[in-house]
Amino acid sequence: MPTIAVTTDALLVSTGIAFALGIVGCSRRTARQWVGHGVMGFAMAAMVAPSRDPLGPAVWAVVLGGMVLWTAVAALHERAAGDVPGPSAFESAREVVELGLMAVLVLVMPAVHGRSVMLPSGHHGETATDVRTLVLTVLAGWLTAAVALHARVASAGSRHTHRTPAAVGGSVAAVGTMAAMAAM
């Protein structure tokens, strides 16, 4: 049993590192970005320790969906006002992708370990292997999109390109943590 506690502790530390690097990597550090990274961090922690999650996967998905909407609307508003230089637009796109994929993962991840999100007794006809493959595919897509969008931020000439490695590190740590959760 101690091995599980160590693994959970390691995943929680990794979640914290992903959150911290994500915040450090934000070029604008707006309240929306802080809240978005905070929601993602708490949702990941809830997936690591589901027995201590007061909300449950469905509520986290709704909260993350709200963050996707807030981020997308803010990005469109900034773009319409002409306030969004290239790097900020790419950063907003990365945030939308990461929040959206996290919303999917928060709903799917419990099924990897045989827990159903939708029905208390239900099995949706998918085996844990099928769900694990879906999770790993989503994570591969997340990593690819995050790295590509981070590269676009850096190449667009942001004055904050020195923060790009931290932002990439945050995305990689989040994906690695989620992959480790799927492998458990």
Buried (B, 14 or more C-beta within 10 A) or exposed (E): EEEEEEBBEEBBEBBBBBBBBBBBBBBEBEEBBEBBBBBBBBBBBBBBEBEEBEBEBEBBBEBBBBBBEBBBEBBEEBEEEEEBBEBBBBBBBBBBBBBBBBBBBBBBBBBBBEEEBEEEEEEEEEEEEEBBBBBBEBBEBBBEBBBBBBEBBBEBEBEBBEBBBBBBBBBBBBBBBBBBBBEE
